[in-house]
Amino acid sequence: MTESNRIALVTGASRGLGLVIARVLGARGYRLVIGGRDPDALAAAAGELLLQTPAVVPVAGDITDVQVRATMIDAARRLGGLDVLVNNASQLGARGPLMQFDVPRFGQLFPVNVGAPMVLTQMAVPLLAERRGLIVNITSDAATAAYPGWGPYGATKAALELLTRTLASELRDEGVSAVLVDPGDMRTRMHQEAFPGEDISDRPLPEVTVPFWNWLFAQDPEAVRGERFAAQHEDARWLHQV
Ligand SMILES: NC(=O)c1ccc[n+]([C@@H]2O[C@H](COP(=O)([O-])OP(=O)(O)OC[C@H]3O[C@@H](n4cnc5c(N)ncnc54)[C@H](OP(=O)(O)O)[C@@H]3O)[C@@H](O)[C@H]2O)c1
């Protein structure tokens, strides 16, 4: 299936899940704007994605930087607009018992995992509204599972979930949809950082989520408004329809 007149912006697309999502979109013909802090890794990802799709604009920099976000939105506008925004970039941050966290430590993760995706979304909505677009916010089971030592990361994802559901309602009149996707455990750099020194080879690579993404990007965004999907779990809403 080709969706060659479509454009997507994926944050954190230099590796891991974000690169897999960008590959799926590129293979479907989407032109892409991709982000990540490491310019070399991002350039390598862009070079690979250009084998699949005619336009890939890498925007290197920290997603908390207003200029980086503005450059991403401008790049999408120059490509012709925006159909899909994937807020994937995220950090695990320092872990440990909540009794040891002070205010600055609590504050480190929220700008990356909550503030930046929400403000990028604000900037993207005028473009998304022109194309009845879709916002995809990547969450985690840590948003609900209350894992000891994971409190601040889980709190950022819980906040992102509430804000995404709220957005899904608030943007109805503008025709922009928003969904949450919990990708499940995956063998990525973030997951290895979560379990330092441990063998994580039993976790699947992020490519395990490819069937889900192909299903999601074939849906009418309005039909999935406000939903929360688990990309690796059996789910009657999508798995048996692939
Ligand atoms: N892996 C899992 O088991 C798992 C489970 C549940 C949910 N998730 C979620 O899935 C998403 C992807 O995780 P992943 O495992 O693929 O992580 P990853 O391998 O660490 O990749 C993270 C991506 O985000 C970019 N990034 C990180 N901080 C950034 C910042 N401040 N500004 C701009 N880009 C930034 C990274 O590039 P740079 O470092 O170069 O910036 C990289 O491209 C995250 O939202 C994560 O919370 C992962």
The ligand as a MOL file (V3000), in Angstrom:
LIG
                    3D

  0  0  0     0  0            999 V3000
M  V30 BEGIN CTAB
M  V30 COUNTS 48 52 0 0 0
M  V30 BEGIN ATOM
M  V30 1 N 12.2530 -0.6850 25.2900 0
M  V30 2 C 11.2070 -1.0390 26.0450 0
M  V30 3 O 11.1760 -2.1350 26.6040 0
M  V30 4 C 10.0400 -0.0850 26.2030 0
M  V30 5 C 8.9360 -0.5290 26.9260 0
M  V30 6 C 7.8270 0.3080 27.0600 0
M  V30 7 C 7.8400 1.5610 26.4850 0
M  V30 8 N 8.9430 1.9900 25.8010 0 CHG=1
M  V30 9 C 8.8950 3.3240 25.1860 0
M  V30 10 O 9.1880 3.1930 23.8020 0
M  V30 11 C 9.7840 4.4200 23.3330 0
M  V30 12 C 11.0800 4.1130 22.5780 0
M  V30 13 O 11.9640 3.4900 23.4950 0
M  V30 14 P 13.2430 2.6760 22.9930 0
M  V30 15 O 13.3250 1.4920 23.8740 0
M  V30 16 O 13.2320 2.5290 21.5160 0 CHG=-1
M  V30 17 O 14.4010 3.7030 23.4800 0
M  V30 18 P 15.8520 3.9930 22.8750 0
M  V30 19 O 16.4060 2.8340 22.1540 0
M  V30 20 O 16.6230 4.5710 24.0110 0
M  V30 21 O 15.5580 5.1390 21.7830 0
M  V30 22 C 15.1410 6.4080 22.2190 0
M  V30 23 C 15.1350 7.3540 21.0310 0
M  V30 24 O 14.7680 8.6610 21.5100 0
M  V30 25 C 15.8400 9.5950 21.2840 0
M  V30 26 N 15.8660 10.5220 22.4080 0
M  V30 27 C 16.0130 10.2370 23.7280 0
M  V30 28 N 16.0010 11.3580 24.4500 0
M  V30 29 C 15.8200 12.3740 23.5770 0
M  V30 30 C 15.7280 13.7750 23.7260 0
M  V30 31 N 15.8230 14.3640 24.9330 0
M  V30 32 N 15.5530 14.5390 22.6180 0
M  V30 33 C 15.4540 13.9610 21.3870 0
M  V30 34 N 15.5340 12.6370 21.1890 0
M  V30 35 C 15.7210 11.8550 22.2790 0
M  V30 36 C 17.0960 8.7120 21.1620 0
M  V30 37 O 18.1450 9.3000 20.4150 0
M  V30 38 P 19.3240 10.1560 21.1670 0
M  V30 39 O 19.7300 9.3910 22.3860 0
M  V30 40 O 20.4010 10.2960 20.1360 0
M  V30 41 O 18.6650 11.4670 21.4910 0
M  V30 42 C 16.5170 7.5180 20.4020 0
M  V30 43 O 16.3780 7.8230 19.0320 0
M  V30 44 C 9.9480 5.3080 24.5510 0
M  V30 45 O 8.8690 6.2250 24.6370 0
M  V30 46 C 9.8930 4.3390 25.7140 0
M  V30 47 O 9.4750 4.9620 26.9040 0
M  V30 48 C 10.0270 1.1970 25.6400 0
M  V30 END ATOM
M  V30 BEGIN BOND
M  V30 1 1 1 2
M  V30 2 2 2 3
M  V30 3 1 2 4
M  V30 4 1 4 5
M  V30 5 2 4 48
M  V30 6 2 5 6
M  V30 7 1 6 7
M  V30 8 2 7 8
M  V30 9 1 8 9
M  V30 10 1 8 48
M  V30 11 1 9 10
M  V30 12 1 9 46
M  V30 13 1 10 11
M  V30 14 1 11 12
M  V30 15 1 11 44
M  V30 16 1 12 13
M  V30 17 1 13 14
M  V30 18 2 14 15
M  V30 19 1 14 16
M  V30 20 1 14 17
M  V30 21 1 17 18
M  V30 22 2 18 19
M  V30 23 1 18 20
M  V30 24 1 18 21
M  V30 25 1 21 22
M  V30 26 1 22 23
M  V30 27 1 23 24
M  V30 28 1 23 42
M  V30 29 1 24 25
M  V30 30 1 25 26
M  V30 31 1 25 36
M  V30 32 1 26 27
M  V30 33 1 26 35
M  V30 34 2 27 28
M  V30 35 1 28 29
M  V30 36 1 29 30
M  V30 37 2 29 35
M  V30 38 1 30 31
M  V30 39 2 30 32
M  V30 40 1 32 33
M  V30 41 2 33 34
M  V30 42 1 34 35
M  V30 43 1 36 37
M  V30 44 1 36 42
M  V30 45 1 37 38
M  V30 46 2 38 39
M  V30 47 1 38 40
M  V30 48 1 38 41
M  V30 49 1 42 43
M  V30 50 1 44 45
M  V30 51 1 44 46
M  V30 52 1 46 47
M  V30 END BOND
M  V30 END CTAB
M  END
